């Protein structure tokens, strides 16, 4: 996929965790605190937690706790919200290097910037308040759509915008898949948490600032 194929694309949809947000800076400690509070009697490694970063939150806890207990999952979600909120407030920079500078570059290129994350509204608002609000034209998260999958939300966004000049940027297989089923291009972020999950993206970047070479 040559760089020129992307230059005329008007709308860029960014995932959050593993794409813009360096989630490992704060979320590992938050997860560990929740696991401790839940009195889990087995060890959950950092790698196991990272493996699910960016997944829908109920799926994360279902996998980490190996349970279908809805009450336990709900309790874990609420505890994580509380822990993350406190840690995020104390963390000065939650983003990967050059994120804000890259978003400013794209805005100066007259691109319309979107966020689409599997997170909840509270987490999305926290990230916007950390510095993204200045650059993001239209933020979206799964909770806004009854926890529907990203492919559904992208379809909704495209219909609302009344055009199909979009590209999806993310680090997980559901980012690449959601772009494909909506017939738009995708850029995979190899620096994120999905690793080889992005192998089918139309292009792959090793750091967020590399996206500037496409536009």
N, C-alpha and C positions, 0 to 999 in steps of 0.2 A: 504494500500500500504506500503510494508516494505521498509526500507531504502536501502537494498541491491539491489532492483530493479533499482536504479538510478546510482549505483557506476560505471558501465561500459559505461554510456552515455558520449559521447565525446564532444558534442556541446550544449551550454546553451544559449538560447535566452532570454534576459531581456527586459521587458518593461522599460520605463523611469519614468514617473510621477506616484507616488504612489508605486513605486517598488524600484528604486534607488534614485530618486529625491523627496525630501520633498517639494513638489510644494507649499504647503501652506505658506512656508517661504517668498515667493516673489509674487506669482501669484495673491493672493487676492487683494493686493494693486494695482497691475497692472490692474486688471479687474475693480476695483472701479474707477480708474482714467479714464479708457476708458468710462465707463458708465456715468461718470460726463461730459466728453467732448462731448458725444453724446446727452446730455440734455434729458436723459431718465426721464420721469416724474412719475416713480413709483419705489419703493424700491426693489432691488434684494439682498437677504440675502446672507451671507457667505455660509450657508449650501446649498443654491441653486447653487452657483458657484462651490462649492466642488463636488456636485453631478455629474457634467459633466466633471471634470478634467480627462484627459486621452481619452476623445472622440475626434473624428476628429474636427478640429477647427471650420469648418463651421457649424457642428451640434451643437457645444457648443453655438455659437451665435444665431443660429436659435431658440434654446430652450430658452436661457436666454432672448432674445428680443421678443420671440413669433412672429417671422416674417419670411416671405419667400422673403423679399426684398433683392435681390442679391447685390445691390449697398450698402445698409446699412451694410450687413454682411461683404462685402469686406472692407469697411471703418473701421469697428470694428476690423477686423483681422490685418490690417495695423497698426492701432493705438496700438493694443496689442503688436505687434512685437516691436514697438518703446519703449513702456513702460517697457516691460519685459527685453529688452536688457539693458536699463539703470539700472533697479533694480538688475538684475543678476550681473552686473559688481560690484555693491556696496555690494553684499551679499557674505560674505567670504566663508561660507559652505552651499551649496544648497542640500546636500545629507542627507539621514537618517544616524543615527549612525552606524558605522562599515561597511559602504558600501565599501570603498576602501580597507580596510583590508580583507574583504570577497572576493573581486575580486582577490586580490593578492594570497590568499589561493587557489582559484580555478585555477589560472594560474599555480601555483606551482604543482597542480595536473594534469597538462598538458591538461586542458580543453580549448577548443576554445570558446571564448566569443563573443556573438553577441548582438547588440541592435536592437530592433524593436519598434518604437514609431509612434503614429498617428500625431506627430508634423511635423513642416516644417524643412527644411535644416538648416536655420539660428539658430533655437533653438537647434537642434541636435549638431551643431558645438559648440555652447556656452557651452553645457553640457560636451562635450568632452574636451574642453579647461579648464574646471573647475577641471579636474583631471581624467576623465574616459579614455582619449586617451591612457594612458600608459597601460591599461589593455584590452581594447576592440579591438578584431581582425577585426571585420566586423560590422560597424554601418549602420543601415538602418532606413529610416523614410518614411511615407506615400507619402510625396511630391515627393520623388525619383521615385515613381511608379504611378504618376498621381492620387494620393490620393486613390489608391486601398485599399481594406480591408486587414487586417493582414493575413487572411487565404491564400489569393493570394500570398502575399509576402513570407510567410513561405514556400509555395510550390515552389516558385522560388528559394529561398535560398537552399532548400534541393536538388533540381535538379542541381544547380550550384556546390554544395559540393559533389554530387554523393554519398550520404549516407543518412540514415534515423535515425541516432543515435543522436537525438535531444530531448531537453526538453524546454518548454516555462515557464517562470516565470513572473507572472503579477498579478495585483490586480483588473482587470475588467473582465466582462463576455466575452468580445470579445477576451481576451487573452486565456481563458480557451476553448472557442468555437473553435478558430483558431487552437489550438493544437489538439483538438478532431477530427476535420474534416481532419487533415493531419496525423492522426494515430500516434501522438507522445504524450508523457506524459506532464503533467502540474503541476506546483506548484503555489498555490494561496497565495497571501500576505495579511493576515488579517489586517495588520497595515496600509494598503493603503486606498484608497477612495471608493472601490467597495463593501466593507463589505460583505453581504451575496451573492453577485454576484459570488463569488469564491467557493461556496459550492460544486460544482461538480468537483473541481480539484482533481488530484490524491493524492496530499498532500497539507497541509496548514502550513505556517510558521507565527509566531507571530512577528518576527524581521528578518532582512536580514541575520544576522550571523547564524541563525538556519539552513540555507541551507547547512552549512559546515558538518552537521551531516549526510547528505545524500551522501556525496562524500568523 
